Amino acid sequence: MSSRLAEWLEGHSTVAGVWYVKRLSRNDTAANKSHQAGPYLPRKLLFRVFPSLNKPDEGNPCVRFVAHVSSHAEQHEPKAIWYNNRLRGGTRNETRLTRFGGRGSAFLDPCNTGALTVFAFREGAIAGGPACNVWICRDPEEEILVEDCVGPVEPGAGLIVLSGSFLPPGWQRSKRAGDCWLTADQIPPEWLTTFPDCATIIRKTVELRPRSRHEGPDERLLTRRNCEYELFRSVEEAVELPLIRGGFKTIEEFVGVAQRILQRRKSRSGRSLELHIREILLEEDFRENRHFAHGPITEKGKRPDFLFPSEKAYRKPDFPADQLRMLAVKTTCKDRWRQILNEADRVPEKHLLTLQEGVSMNQFREMRDAGVRLVVPKKRLAKYPAEARPEIQTLAQFIETLRTPATASDL
């Protein structure tokens, strides 16, 4: 399957057009049982691809087009629609794609909630309007292949990429006051010669967004994640953009720079979330190696993200197993949740913190039956099935479960 995807990516990267890469949410698929299921895409993208859609004087204008879902051998004639009644006193102002063929469509399969998806629009391809070719990733290997091309894609944050282009639109920052973007004179000089590692970026993020009594752990986590990404991108631009604008003498030189940037983005994405959790635990008065262990070693060299109360306690056969906790941290949990099942044999219930925007009930039941309990930031809890929410913990609730009487006496 990966070879097919590699060919697909190569073929569509050489055709003039625009890509949109996102992770499907419950609101995109039929997981929330909405009668208007279908993927949300940003207005600026669809207005570019379908200029006739930009009709503010018309109520809910739409455009029909042909879409090929190459990953699942499907073809549909969906429509792009602009729900714009907010312009006339209503509440909606969003664009999405609808009518993907009912429940049999891969798009409307609740099990594809969280799947990384590439929409490749080819402008002016057919008489009836632009064509769209789609790939819905089926497994982690395919997601890795896509992210090798475009960089990490966060849940809830799609990426617009010009096909055949190294740099996505939006490389230049938005000119917003009060954000976490560092100007050239604000960046430490040593960062311009040696790119700061993820831990250094996190420390700077905490400095820019210190603990506030008005923000609990859940709010703090999401606020800092957004801040950290802006901070990272500002340093990335200061370091790499002058080199890119200077041009390249060989293709190999260009590819080397592209690979370095993409690899750095992937490395940052993989480490960022667990380092944020570590900072929050310290701020909540938990002591490392006494109340929690970060990256300890368990059976057969496995390394869970966090063990509670400590690696030493885990290794003591007489320490009560019901007082041990494990927390895995993954930006997305679709398919990847199985990776944590054997990371700590003494802990029967594994907690998994994720930023993914929802799962299907079938996925949730499968995780629950395997002994995995989800931990989700409070603001994202509403994106999960109502039936599942009572069994999902927020980060603040999970932290409170760690405050056993013995631990609390230490804190």
N, C-alpha and C positions, 0 to 999 in steps of 0.2 A: 504493500500500500504506500509506503514512504517513497518508493521510486516513482509511482504514479503522481504523487503530490509534487515531488521534485520537478518532474517534467511539466506539470501544470503551472507551478510557480515560474519556471523559466519561460514558458510560452507566453504567459500573461505579463511578465515584466518587460517584454520587448515590444508590447503593443501600447500605443499612446492611449492614455486614459487615466483613471484614478482608482485607487483601492481604498476600501474602508475595512479596517480590521477591528473586531470587537469580540467580547465574550457574551454569548447569548444569556440574557436574564430571564427570570420567570415571566416577566411582562412581554418578552419577545416571543417565547414559545407558548404553548397552551398550558403550561404548568399551573397558572393561576386561574384557569378556566374562564378567561375573558372571551367575550364574543368578538373582540377586536384584536386577536392575537396576530402577531407579526413583528418583525424586528424594527426597532426604532433606529433611525439614522439621522444625523444632524441636518438642519435646514440648509446650512451653507454648502454642504455636499450635494444634496439633492437638487438645490436650485442651480448649481453649476452643471450637474449632469442632465437635469430636465429643466431648462430655462422656462418652459411654458407652465411649470408648476408654480412659479412665483407670481400669483395673481391675488394680491391682498384684497381686491374689491369683490372677489368671488368667494362664496362660502365653500370651504373644504374642496379646493380644486384637486384634481387627480390626473395621473398619466398612466396608461397601460403600457407594458413592455414585456419582452421575453426574458426569462431568467433560466439559465441552465445550472443545476446543482450537480456539478461534476462528481463530487465525492459520493453521491448516492444515486447517480444515474437517473436524475429526475429533470423534467422540464415543465415550467409553469408560465402562466401569463398573469403575473400579479400586477398590482397597481401601486404607484407611489402616491401618497395622499398627504396633503397639508391640512391638518385639523386646526383651523385658524379662528374659531369663534371668540377667542379672547379679544380680537380686534373689534368685536361687536358686543362686548359686554359679557362674554362667556368666560370659561376658565382654561380652555385648551389652546396651545400654540406649539404644536409639535408635528414632526413629519415621520412617517413610518411606511413600511412596505406591508401590504395585506394581500389576502387571497392567494395563499400558497397551496391550495389544493386540499384543505381539510386535514383531519387527524392522521391521514396516511403520509403526509409530507414530513420529511426530515426536519424541516423548520419548526413544525408544530409538535414534534415529539418531545414530551416533557423531559425525557432522559438526556436530551441535548442541552438542557439548561447548564450554563457554564462552559459550553464548548467554544473553543476559539474558532472564529469564522472569518473568512476573507471574502469580501464582495469586490469583484474586479469589474468595473464599469468601463466599457469601450464606447467613447463618445462618437456619435454619428455612424454607428456600425451598420444599422439596418434602416430601411425606409420608415418603419414605424417608430423609430427613436433609438436611443442607445441600448445596446445589449448589456446584460449583466451575467457574469459567470461566477459561481459561488463554490467555495470549498468549506465544508463543515468538518473540522478535525474530529477524528474518531478515537484517538488515543493520545497519550502523552508524547509518543515519538513524533507524531505529526505536528503537535503543538510546538515541540522543540524546533522542528524544521522551519515552521513559519516564523518563529521568534528569532531564529538565526538570520532571517532575511530582514525583518522589520524592527527587531528589538522587543523587549518585554511589553506586554499589553495587560494593563491593570483591569480588574473588574470594575465596570462602570465608567471606564475611560477609554473610548475608542480612539483609533489612530487613523488619520487620513494620510495616505502616501501616494505621491505621483508615481505611477507604474514606470519602471525603468529609471527612477530617480533615486539617488543615494539619500538625499535629505528630504524628509517629509515637510509639507507646508506647516508653518507654525514653529519652524526652528527658531525664528526670531521670537523673543518673548513678547507677551502682551504688556502694554505700558500701564500697569496698575500700580497705584501708590499703596504703600504699606504691605507689599507682599514680601516673600523671602528671597527675591532675586537680588543677588549681589552685583553691584556695578564693579567695573574694573578696579577702581581705587579701594573698594571694600574687600576684595579678595586678598587673603594673605599672599605675599609675594612667592613664598615657597610652594604654594599650591600650583602656581603657573609653570613651575619646572618639574615638580613631582606631584602628579594628580593625587589628591587625598584619598585614603582608603575609606571604606564604608563607615567604620567606627568613628573616624574623624568627622565625616559629614553629619553623622547622627549627633555627636557632641555639639556641633555648631547649631544644628536644628533645635536642640534642647535650649541652647542659649537664646535663640531667636524666639522660641515659643516655650517659655518656662512654665512650670506648674502653676496653675491658677485654681483658686478655691471654687471658682465657678464651673470648672470642667472636671468631670470624673474621668476614670481611666479610659472609658470608651470614647468620649469626645476628644480626649487628649491624643489618643492613638491616631484617629483620623485627621485631626488638625495637623499633627506633626508629619504624618505621611505626605500630606499635600505640600507642606512647607519644605520638607526634605527634597521632594522631587523638583521643585522650583530651584532650590539651592543647588542641587546637583546639576541641573541643566544650565544654570548661569555659569558655573565653573567650566562645564563642558564647552559651552560656547566660547568663553574667553580663551580656553586652551586650544581648541580644535578649529574654530572658524577662520582665524587668520591663515592657518595652514591650508585649509580647503580653498579659500579665496585666492591663495597664491598659485594654485594649480599643481598638476602632477606631470612628471616627465615620462612615467611609464604606467602601464595598467597595473603592474604588480605593486607599485608604490601606492596607487589609489586603493587597490583591494586591501592592502595592509592597513591603511588608515581606517577604512570602513570596518574591517574585522575587529580592529582594536576598540573602536567606539562601541560597536554592538556587543562585544564581549564584556566591556566595562559596564554597560547598561544591564546585561544579564547578571553579572556578578553582584551589582548593587541591588537588583531586584530580589535575588535569592537570599541575601543576608539582611536586608533592611528591616523586614518585619520582625524578625526575632530580636534584633538589637533594640528596636523600639520597645518591645515587651520587656526586655531586660531593664531598660531605663525606668520604665513604669514600675516594675517590681521594686527597684531600689528606692524610688520616690515614695512608694507605699510602705517603706520601712522594713522591707524584707532584706536580709543580709545574704549575700552570695556565699555559697559553701556552708551556710548554716541553716538557712530557710529554703534555699533553692540552689540547684546546680545547673549551669548553662553549658550545654554540650558535653554531658558526662558520657562515660563508656559503660555499657551494660553487657549483656550476653553476646558472645561471638563478635565483639568489636563494634556493636551497634551504638549509634550516638543519637539518642532522642534530643530534641531541642532543649527541653527543661524537665528536670526531675525535682520533686518536692518530698521531704524537706532537704535531702542532700544525697550525693552519691554514696557517702559513707553509710548513711542509714539504709540505702537500698541494698548495699552489699552485706549488711548484717542479717543473717538468717533469722535471728530472734526479733528483729524489728517488725511490728505488726504490718502485714501487707495492706490492711484496710486503712492505714494512715499514710500510705504512699500515693502520690499523684504523678501523672505524666502529662505534659502539655506539648503537643506538636504544633508547629506554626507553618501554615501554607497559604499563600495568597489565594490559590484556588484549590478546591477539594475534589472536583470531579475526577474520578479515576485515581487521583494521587492519594486518596485517603487510605488505600490498602497498603501503602508503603509503611505505615506506622504500626501495623498490627503486631509485628514481632520486635519492636524496638525496646520493650521493657516487659519481660515475661511475668514479673511479679506484680504488675499493675493490670488487673483485669479490665478496668474501664479506662480507655484512652481518651483524653480530651484533645480536641483538635480546633485550634483557632483559625478561622479563615475569613477572608474579605469577599468571598464569592457572593454574588447577588442571587441567592436562592438555590434550591435543589428541588427535584421532583419528590413526591411522597415515596415513590418506589426507591429512589436513591437514599432518601432519609431512612426508610425502614431497613434497607440493606446495611447501612452504617450502624444503626442502632443495634441490629441483631448481631453484628460483629463486635459489639462492645465499644463503639466509638461514639462519644458525645460531643456535639458541636458547641463551639464558643464563637459568638458573632458580635461585632460591635452593635450597640443598641440601635443606632440609626438604620442599620441594615436588617434588623430583625423582621420588620414588616414585609420584607421581600421573600420571606420563607412561608411555606404553607401554614395556614392558621392552625391546622391540626398538630403541626410539629412544634410550634413556638413554645408551648409550655415545657417541652423537654430540652430546649436550647438555652444555654446560659449566655448572658452578656459577659464581657470581660470583668466588669465590676463584681458580678455575682460569683464568677469563678474565683476571683481573688479573695472574696469573703469566705469561701469554703476552705481556703488555705489557713485561715486564722483559727486553728484548733486551740483549745485552752492552753496547751503547752507552748505553742507558737506565740499566742497572744501575750503570754506572760513575758516573752522576750521582746516584743515589739514596743 
